[in-house]
């Protein structure tokens, strides 16, 4: 998995998007937008999402390492349910995300 992470980080750097990985409010919005997109792609709807968000504030906040692990586990579960290889999907993103050489 570290090879995959390194390749994604390299691609983000090449796209000048690496600075977007920080924890500022607009970066957290990008994370939530991606998570909500996955939620909808997995069959979720607005009412269900609303209930989850209302309950989310009651959960104990975890550290970043635990939260990343939970996200990876949840993503793996969605990938499995969709008969999709998680790592292959990430490599497809790497392969299909062009790097502009004109900059």
Helices and strands as residue ranges (DSSP letters): H 2-14, G 18-21, H 25-41, H 46-56, H 64-81, H 86-96
